[in-house]
Amino acid sequence: MADEGLTLDPATTAVVLVDLQKGIVWRDTAPHASAAVVANGARLADAFRAAGALVVLVRVAFAPDLRDVLSPPRDEVPPPSTPGPDWAEIVPELGPKGGDIVVTKHQWGAFYGTELDLQLRRRGIRTLVLGGIATNYGVESTARDAWERSYALVLAEDATSTFAEEAHVLALKYVFPRIARVRSTAQVVAAIGGAS
């Protein structure tokens, strides 16, 4: 299904897929199962590569002693866990492949403390297509930071999911329409020049 209102220039557009890594995709997600998010993420990455557009794979990772994990006071603290040795590995369906950029972050958003903005600007990227897990954590934090840096944004809704459906719905209803265009994977693929 093509979207007449969405056109993406491969020379100035990148797809940024957030936290599609082994330690995260095994979790149950809603409204889209993590396997479907990975499949749609791979479809986006393949379409962008075929069009000559930039693919950015973002992962979250921490030092072995976990001393770089954020831990300020808060009302809800996740249960303690020790990431396994392959926890931060990007799922093989996505790559990385030649020409892709891999960004390692240490918090929800992919801009702070990384070279993401520098890498995008040096390549003349002005539009970002976002997907990943989780909608209201890594994806939304990255989207907000990108919007504040004046990037045009497109959220691939069915290439995004989270751990509670109501959190996904809330982000899609109140946050993303104010900072991005929300489209399906098929619409994005068609807009970058691939078959829908």
Residue, then its C-alpha position, 0 to 999 in steps of 0.5 A: m500500500a503506497d502512501e502518496g503523501l510520503t516520499l523518502d530520498p535514499a540520499t538523505t534518509a536513514v532507517v534507525l532500528v533500536d534495540l533489536q538485540k538478543g537480550i531484548v527480542w525474546r520478551d513478550t511484546a504488544p501489540h506486535a509480537s517481537a518476531a513480527v517487529v524483527a521481520n519488519g525491521a529486516r524488511l526495512a533494512d533490506a529495502f534501505r540497503a537496496a535503495g542505497a540508503l543508510v541503515v543504523l542498528v542501535r543496541v544498548a550495552f553495559a560494562p561487565d561490572l554494570r557500573d555504567v547502568l543508570s541508577p538514580p532514585r526512582d519509584e519503580v526499579p526493575p528487578p536485578s539481572t545480569p546480561g548474558p554474553d550475547w545479550a547486546e548482539i544484534v539479531p542476525e536477521l538484521g545484520p549488520k551488513g556492509g555499509d551499516i552503522v552500529v551505535t552502542k548506547h548506554q541508556w534509552g535514547a540513541f543520541y546522548g553519549t554516542e556518535l549517532d548525530l555526527q554520523l548522520r550529519r556527515r552523511g547529509i541525513r535529514t530524515l529518520v525512519l524509526g523502529g524497534i523495541a520498546t516503543n515508549y522507551g528506546v524508540e520514543s527517547t530516540a525520536r524525541d532527541a532526533w526531533e529536538r535536533s530537527y530531523a524529520l521523522v517517520l515511525a514504522e508503527d508495525a516495526t515497533s512494539t513494547f511490553a504493554e499494549e497500552a503504552h504503545v497505544l499511548a505513545l502512538k496517540y499522544v507523542f508520535p503524531r506531534i513529532a513524526r509521521v506514523r506509517s506502516t512498514a509497507q508504506v515506508v518500503a514503497a516510499i524508499g523505492g521498494a515493492s510494497 
